[in-house]
C-alpha cells in the first residue's frame, strides 16, 4: 500500500465507519423523590418546643395576643406559631418598600366582599419592644386597619433574621426597580448595625450588588432613572467581603458618581429635545450611546472598573452630539425598552 504524502490526510478505507463525536455528558436534574423530604403530618404536629419557641409564645401573650397553634413547618421542621395579635401591635418592617395606597385600598374593598380574612401575615418579634414586625403583609395590615379590625392573624417565627430573607422573596405585590432598590438599601443599613456581616454574607437578601448602589441614588433623588443605568452598574459592582458598615461608604461614593452621570445625561437629553425629539426614551438612548460596556455580553464573570466606566460615560455625555441621533434610533429604543421604573 502506498504511503500518504506528508501533510495529507490518509485515505479512508472503503466501508470504514464514519467517526462519531463523543456525546456530551447529560446534566442530571436534581429532583427529590416524591415524599422523601421534610416531616410527616404527625411530625409537624409533634415534638418538644424549642426554648426560642417558648419565649416567643410568652412574648405573644405579653403583647395581648393568643397562640392558636404551634407546629413545625413541614419542610425544615422549624417552629412556627399561628397567633391572633392585636393589630396595633403589628407594624411593617421599617426597611421595606413604600406602601402602595392603591393596592391597600383595593384589598380593603375586596376583603369585605369575601367576608373573611383568610391570608395570615408573617411576623417576627420586634426586638425594641413588645410588638411585632411583618416582612410580608404590609398591604394586608393597612387594609385591615382601614376596615377597623381589632386583630390580625399571623404566622409568627422565633428567628428575627428570617425577616430579611422573606423580604427577598416577597411576592405580595410585584416590585419595580425603585421599590426593590430602596428595600435592599434599607435592609443593608439595618444589617450593617451589628458591624459584623458583609455584603457577601447576606448576598441572598441583597440579591444583586447593583441594587445597593442604585438604592442609595433613589434615597438621594427619588426621581432618579435607575432603569437607564442598571445594566451598566450590574457589570461593574460585586459583593464586598468587608463589613457592611465599611462597604456602604464605597457604595455612597459610587452613588454620588452615578448621580453626577445622571446630571450630565439630563443635559444631553435637553439637547435632543431642542433638536426636536420628544420621546420618553431619550435618556436610555443617551446612556446607550455613551456606554463603553454596551458590547459586553450579559453574564460575563469579569467585572469592569466602576469609576473608570462611569468617568468615561460622564465625559461622553458632556460631548454628546444630538445631530448623530436619527428618528429611527428613537423608534427602536421605544420598541425594545421594557425595564420597569
Secondary structure, DSSP 8 states (H G I E B T S, - for coil): -----TTS-----TT------------------TT-SS--HHHHT-S---HHHHHHHHHHHHTT-EEEEEEE-TTT--EEEEEEEEGGGEEE-TTS----HHHHHHHHHHHHHHTS----EEEEE-TTSS-EEEEE-HHHHHHHHHTT-SEEEEEEES-TTHHHHHHHT--SS---HHHHHHHHHHHHHHHGGGS--BTTTTHHHH--HHHHHHHHHHHH-TT--HHHHHHHHHTT----SSBHHHHHHHHHHHHHHHHHHHHHHHHHHHHHHHTT---TTHHHHHHHHH-TTTTS-TT-SS---HHHHHHHHHHHHHT--GGG--HHHHHHHHHH-----
